[in-house]
Each structure stands twice: as C-alpha cells, then as structure tokens.
Amino acid sequence: MIKEACVESYFEAKLAQDRGANRIELCSDLANDGLTPDFETMKKACSELDIPVMVMARPRAGNFVHSAEEIEHMKAAIDQAKECGAEGVVFGLLTAENTIDEANTRLLAKYAEPLPVTFHKAIDELEDPVEGVRILKTIPNIKRILSSGGKATAREGQEVIRKMITEAEGKIVILVAGKVSNENVSEIQQTTGTSELHGRKIVGDLTL
C-alpha cells in the first residue's frame, strides 16, 4: 500500500515522511483544494526529503476550466518542478461543457515528460468519472488519477472507484482520496481494491 500525504509546507512534508508516508503531494492553499506551491518550498521539499514529491500545478482556485494564459502558468510550474527534482506533477483540466479537456491535458502531459502526471480530483466533477478514466487512459504520461469516485468521501464513492479501477485496465493507477485518514486507510484499501491512497491525514494530523 502506498500512502501519499497531501501537504502545504516543508514542515508538514517532513512530518509526514517521519510518520511513514511513502509519497508527498505538495500544494499551497489546501483550503481551496490545493494550488501551485511556491518555488522555495518546492525546492526544499524535493532536495531534503527521502520520498518522492509530486508538485501541484494549479494556478488559481475555483473551477478547472483554464485559459491559454493559465496553461502557460501551469507550464511554468512544471518547469519549476523539473528544476527542483520533483518526481512528478499533478494537474487537472476540464472543458466548459464539464468534460475532460483532452487537448490541453495531452499538451501538458507531453510537456511534463519525463515527469509522470497525476490527473487530480477535477475528474470528480464529471457526471461519470468512469468515462473520464476511459479518456485519460489513452493519453500518454497520465500515470495516476486522484479520485473519490465523484463523491465527498472514498467510502461513499467506493462502488464507482472499483468501476474506475476496472476501466483503467492496469494502465493508470486510481489514487483514492476523500477523507482517507490513518484511521480508515486499511479499510478503504480493502473496500476499493486500490494500491495507492491519498489524504491530508493519511498518517495522522500534520497541523499539530
């Protein structure tokens, strides 16, 4: 089981590592579901931690419909992640019609190479997240999809998550999120069948 801790500072990242996290998703502004972290935090985490750091590339809060200018901001974040030695990047893009923005996702996934891409919880905005998997598994370099099955919690979304895993056909990892904590991570791993889980409190409260 891989436990990915979602953090917004080096202090939290180091504490998560010390408590047994296997990987970090580094963001800023988790109150708004995570934005691009600042360069100095990115650099410190990537250089000083012993576990992989995935860097969020999200230029603003709100929806996931991004303009051409915002795509350029996301490219800049990817450049910084590469410069810092990150192990991967995290982003998600939708169209105004609430479908996967396939064109820009392909563009950024290609731009991110050789860093692997996690498509984040934007997929949970779709009417059918399973259809989102069907599209994303055709895009090279999308290695993971972060999802709670379109529900508020992984427990509520477990049936959809299982369908997403089946649809992924082993081509993409479904990284399960949605109120996953140190108290329920084993249960959620068993009920969904995933091998990788993600949470703010996956190794306990990091804000102490």
C-alpha positions as CSV (number, residue, x, y, z in Angstrom):
1,M,0.0,0.0,0.0
2,I,1.3,3.4,-1.0
3,K,0.3,6.3,1.3
4,E,0.5,9.7,-0.3
5,A,0.3,12.6,2.1
6,C,-1.2,15.9,0.9
7,V,0.7,18.8,2.5
8,E,1.2,22.6,2.1
9,S,4.6,23.2,3.8
10,Y,8.0,21.6,4.2
11,F,7.3,21.1,7.9
12,E,4.2,19.0,7.1
13,A,6.0,17.1,4.4
14,K,8.9,16.2,6.7
15,L,6.5,15.2,9.5
16,A,4.5,13.0,7.0
17,Q,7.7,11.3,5.9
18,D,8.7,10.7,9.5
19,R,5.3,9.1,10.2
20,G,5.5,6.7,7.3
21,A,4.2,8.4,4.2
22,N,5.5,6.9,1.0
23,R,5.0,9.9,-1.2
24,I,4.1,13.6,-0.9
25,E,1.7,15.8,-2.9
26,L,3.0,19.3,-2.3
27,C,0.5,22.2,-2.7
28,S,-0.3,25.6,-1.3
29,D,-3.8,26.8,-0.2
30,L,-5.4,23.4,0.7
31,A,-8.4,25.4,1.9
32,N,-9.1,25.8,-1.9
33,D,-8.2,22.2,-2.7
34,G,-4.6,22.9,-3.5
35,L,-2.7,25.4,-5.7
36,T,0.9,25.5,-7.0
37,P,3.3,25.8,-4.1
38,D,6.0,28.5,-4.1
39,F,9.4,27.7,-5.6
40,E,11.3,27.8,-2.3
41,T,9.0,25.3,-0.6
42,M,9.2,23.1,-3.7
43,K,13.0,23.2,-3.8
44,K,13.4,22.5,-0.1
45,A,11.0,19.5,-0.1
46,C,12.4,18.0,-3.2
47,S,16.0,18.3,-2.1
48,E,15.7,17.3,1.6
49,L,13.1,14.6,1.7
50,D,13.9,10.9,1.0
51,I,10.5,10.1,-0.5
52,P,9.0,11.2,-3.9
53,V,7.4,14.7,-4.1
54,M,4.6,15.3,-6.5
55,V,4.1,19.0,-7.2
56,M,0.6,20.6,-7.8
57,A,0.3,22.7,-10.9
58,R,-2.9,24.7,-10.5
59,P,-2.8,28.5,-11.0
60,R,-6.0,29.5,-9.2
61,A,-8.9,28.4,-7.0
62,G,-12.3,27.8,-8.5
63,N,-13.2,25.6,-11.5
64,F,-10.8,23.6,-13.7
65,V,-11.6,25.3,-16.9
66,H,-8.2,27.0,-17.8
67,S,-7.4,29.8,-20.3
68,A,-4.4,29.8,-22.6
69,E,-2.7,32.2,-20.2
70,E,-3.3,29.8,-17.3
71,I,-2.0,26.9,-19.3
72,E,1.3,28.9,-19.6
73,H,1.3,29.4,-15.8
74,M,0.9,25.6,-15.4
75,K,3.8,25.1,-17.8
76,A,5.9,27.4,-15.7
77,A,5.0,25.4,-12.6
78,I,6.0,22.2,-14.4
79,D,9.4,23.8,-15.3
80,Q,9.9,24.7,-11.6
81,A,9.1,21.1,-10.6
82,K,11.6,19.8,-13.0
83,E,14.3,22.2,-11.8
84,C,13.7,21.2,-8.2
85,G,13.9,17.5,-8.9
86,A,10.3,16.6,-8.3
87,E,9.2,13.1,-9.0
88,G,6.0,14.1,-10.8
89,V,3.3,16.8,-11.3
90,V,-0.4,17.0,-10.6
91,F,-3.0,18.8,-12.6
92,G,-6.5,18.5,-14.0
93,L,-8.3,20.3,-16.8
94,L,-12.0,20.3,-17.8
95,T,-13.9,22.0,-20.6
96,A,-16.8,24.5,-20.1
97,E,-19.1,21.5,-21.0
98,N,-17.8,19.6,-18.0
99,T,-15.8,17.0,-19.9
100,I,-12.1,16.2,-19.8
101,D,-10.1,18.9,-21.6
102,E,-8.4,16.3,-23.7
103,A,-6.4,18.7,-25.9
104,N,-4.8,20.7,-23.1
105,T,-4.3,17.6,-21.0
106,R,-2.4,16.0,-23.8
107,L,-0.4,19.1,-24.3
108,L,0.6,19.4,-20.6
109,A,1.2,15.7,-20.2
110,K,3.6,15.8,-23.1
111,Y,5.2,19.0,-21.7
112,A,5.7,17.3,-18.3
113,E,7.8,14.5,-19.7
114,P,9.8,12.8,-18.3
115,L,7.9,13.6,-15.1
116,P,4.8,11.4,-14.7
117,V,1.4,13.1,-14.3
118,T,-1.4,12.6,-11.8
119,F,-4.7,13.9,-13.0
120,H,-6.3,15.3,-9.9
121,K,-9.8,15.4,-8.5
122,A,-11.2,17.5,-11.3
123,I,-12.4,14.1,-12.5
124,D,-14.8,14.0,-9.7
125,E,-16.7,17.0,-11.2
126,L,-17.7,14.8,-14.1
127,E,-21.2,13.3,-14.3
128,D,-19.4,9.9,-15.0
129,P,-15.9,9.6,-13.6
130,V,-15.6,6.2,-15.3
131,E,-15.9,7.9,-18.7
132,G,-13.1,10.2,-17.6
133,V,-10.9,7.2,-17.0
134,R,-11.7,5.9,-20.4
135,I,-10.4,9.1,-22.0
136,L,-7.4,9.6,-19.7
137,K,-6.0,6.1,-20.2
138,T,-5.5,7.0,-23.9
139,I,-3.3,10.0,-23.0
140,P,0.4,9.1,-22.8
141,N,2.2,10.0,-19.5
142,I,-1.0,10.2,-17.4
143,K,0.0,7.6,-14.7
144,R,-2.5,8.2,-11.9
145,I,-5.9,9.6,-11.4
146,L,-6.8,11.1,-8.0
147,S,-10.4,10.4,-7.2
148,S,-13.1,9.8,-4.5
149,G,-15.4,8.3,-7.1
150,G,-17.3,11.5,-7.6
151,K,-18.5,11.6,-4.0
152,A,-17.5,13.6,-0.9
153,T,-15.6,10.6,0.6
154,A,-13.9,7.5,-0.7
155,R,-16.3,5.4,1.4
156,E,-19.3,6.9,-0.4
157,G,-17.6,6.6,-3.7
158,Q,-16.2,3.1,-3.3
159,E,-18.5,1.4,-5.9
160,V,-17.6,4.0,-8.6
161,I,-13.9,3.7,-7.6
162,R,-14.0,0.0,-8.2
163,K,-15.5,0.6,-11.6
164,M,-12.8,3.2,-12.4
165,I,-10.1,0.6,-11.4
166,T,-11.7,-1.9,-13.7
167,E,-11.9,0.6,-16.6
168,A,-8.2,1.6,-16.0
169,E,-7.2,-1.9,-17.1
170,G,-3.9,-1.5,-15.1
171,K,-2.8,1.3,-17.4
172,I,-3.4,4.0,-14.8
173,V,-3.4,3.8,-11.0
174,I,-6.5,5.1,-9.4
175,L,-5.2,7.0,-6.4
176,V,-8.0,7.0,-3.9
177,A,-8.8,10.1,-1.9
178,G,-11.7,11.6,0.0
179,K,-11.4,11.8,3.8
180,V,-8.8,9.0,3.8
181,S,-7.0,9.0,7.2
182,N,-4.7,6.9,9.3
183,E,-7.8,5.5,11.0
184,N,-9.6,4.2,7.9
185,V,-6.8,3.8,5.3
186,S,-6.7,0.0,5.6
187,E,-10.5,-0.4,5.4
188,I,-10.7,1.9,2.3
189,Q,-7.8,0.0,0.6
190,Q,-9.7,-3.3,1.2
191,T,-13.1,-2.0,0.0
192,T,-11.9,-0.3,-3.1
193,G,-9.1,-2.6,-4.1
194,T,-6.6,0.2,-4.8
195,S,-2.9,0.0,-4.2
196,E,-2.4,3.7,-3.6
197,L,-4.2,6.1,-1.2
198,H,-4.1,9.9,-0.6
199,G,-5.1,12.1,2.2
200,R,-4.5,15.2,4.3
201,K,-4.5,13.0,7.4
202,I,-3.3,9.7,5.9
203,V,-0.5,9.4,8.5
204,G,-2.4,11.5,11.1
205,D,-2.9,15.2,11.7
206,L,0.1,17.2,10.4
207,T,-1.0,20.6,11.7
208,L,-0.1,20.0,15.3
